[in-house]
Amino acid sequence: MQIATWNVNSCRARLPRILDWLGEHAPDLVCLQELKCLDEQFPRAEIEDLGYNVETHGQKAYNGVALLSKEPMSDVRRGFPDDDEDAQARAISATVGDVEVMNLYVVNGKEPGSDKFAYKLRWLDRLTRYLESDFNPSTSEVPRKIVLCGDFNITFDDRDVYDPVGWKDKIHCTQEERDALARITALGFHDAFRHLHEEGGHYTWWDFRTRAWSGNRGLRIDHFLVSPDALAATTEVHIDLIERDQAKPSDHAPVVLTLA
């Protein structure tokens, strides 16, 4: 089973790239972030024509997440249980076969000390409490293949940063953010990519504004966090750099997890 995560940076602006990539690679399950559209604006018909079932949690501006699955999805959940009517559309989960997947678009946070940074930390705390309650491998009495994936907007450590000195204490790389990520992994989740690739220098996002792609000045902020049962089945995690090098790409590369 192949599961892909991809921040597409607008599903409508990037639709030709999405359709080409899906047509070429055809992963079993695809988690998209930053749709930038409402549910009714999502290009459902074009993607269904490729053989996918579609579930969306859309929102205009910079949010929105979607699940595309070759197999039927059950127990589809949108957002968090404590969401209010103004909640941002940043989480969607479902069960596909024996895999429970949660697709996340974590708050960017803008800059440390800002209101948006404080909101990011609160959002991560809410996510952690939701996981503790409903998706907690450390307390499960039965095997569970749980896969958390998406754009986390956080690096784990300096191996995920092209310039650790220059990025020290900046957004995506602060200790507060990394501590919040560590509280999630402490529930029993593992960084699937790092499990297979101990070396640094692998990135998933390159800033458009600084032409970072041309010099591989990137960050690894798109992750697969998996339960022990999912980790035992993981055979490969691949960052698709070829897609990031296409015309009019997203600023993120797709990342693909393979489960035996």
Disulfide bonds with the S-S distance in Angstrom:
none
